[in-house]
Amino acid sequence: MWRTALGSTTVAALTAAAARAPLWPRHRRRGPHRPRRAQRRRRRIPGPDPLTTLRLQVRLGELARQLRDVEQDPAVYARAHHWHATQGAYDALLREACRMAGVPVDDRPLRADERTAAAERLRIELELAARGWSW
């Protein structure tokens, strides 16, 4: 008697589970209009290395501090030379940070006598800050 009751309960449970199972193929359950290959391809695209990003942010902070030190200390020997060299290094690191963060920037290399305009530098710094960068 208990075998019949147990058997009918099992059959009823299996029938209910089969009724809830989807009738479409398994790959369709991943999402609308997303084939399996596209999902794998999207997973494979690596973002920037967080340690490289952190290293770049630390170096930007050091250069910003050096710029402030050169501007504030009137006794620095060859002050203009130090300021131009530090500013050029800071501009180059800002461009590298833009490439890592995906901020559009002019990629042509700066010559020794060229400087990034103050307005462009401010735009780049604001774009990076808006994307979560801090230094």
TAKAQUI-V986290 format. One record per residue. N is the residue number from 0. OMEGA is omega in radians with two decimals (999 if undefined). Layout:
# TAKAQUI-V986290
<<N,OMEGA> <N,OMEGA>>
This chain:
# TAKAQUI-V986290
<<0,-3.12> <1,3.10> <2,3.13> <3,-3.14> <4,3.13> <5,3.12> <6,3.14> <7,3.09> <8,3.13> <9,3.13> <10,3.14> <11,3.13> <12,3.12> <13,3.12> <14,3.12> <15,3.12> <16,3.14> <17,3.13> <18,3.13> <19,-3.10> <20,3.13> <21,-3.09> <22,-3.12> <23,-3.12> <24,-3.04> <25,-3.08> <26,3.13> <27,-3.09> <28,-3.09> <29,3.12> <30,-3.13> <31,3.04> <32,3.11> <33,3.07> <34,-3.06> <35,-3.12> <36,-3.13> <37,3.11> <38,3.11> <39,-3.13> <40,-3.13> <41,3.12> <42,-3.07> <43,-3.10> <44,-3.11> <45,3.04> <46,3.11> <47,3.13> <48,-3.09> <49,3.13> <50,3.07> <51,3.10> <52,3.13> <53,3.12> <54,3.12> <55,3.12> <56,3.11> <57,3.14> <58,3.06> <59,3.11> <60,3.11> <61,3.14> <62,3.09> <63,3.09> <64,3.11> <65,3.09> <66,3.12> <67,3.14> <68,-3.14> <69,3.14> <70,-3.03> <71,-3.08> <72,-3.11> <73,-3.08> <74,-3.13> <75,3.10> <76,-3.13> <77,-3.04> <78,-3.12> <79,3.12> <80,3.13> <81,-3.12> <82,3.14> <83,3.13> <84,-3.14> <85,3.12> <86,3.10> <87,3.09> <88,3.12> <89,3.11> <90,3.13> <91,3.10> <92,3.07> <93,3.11> <94,3.11> <95,3.10> <96,3.10> <97,3.12> <98,-3.14> <99,-3.08> <100,-3.14> <101,3.10> <102,3.14> <103,-3.12> <104,3.09> <105,-3.03> <106,3.14> <107,-3.07> <108,3.09> <109,3.04> <110,-3.09> <111,-3.10> <112,-3.13> <113,3.06> <114,3.04> <115,3.14> <116,-3.10> <117,3.14> <118,3.11> <119,3.12> <120,3.12> <121,3.11> <122,-3.13> <123,3.14> <124,3.12> <125,3.10> <126,3.13> <127,3.11> <128,3.11> <129,3.13> <130,3.03> <131,3.12> <132,3.06> <133,3.11> <134,999>>
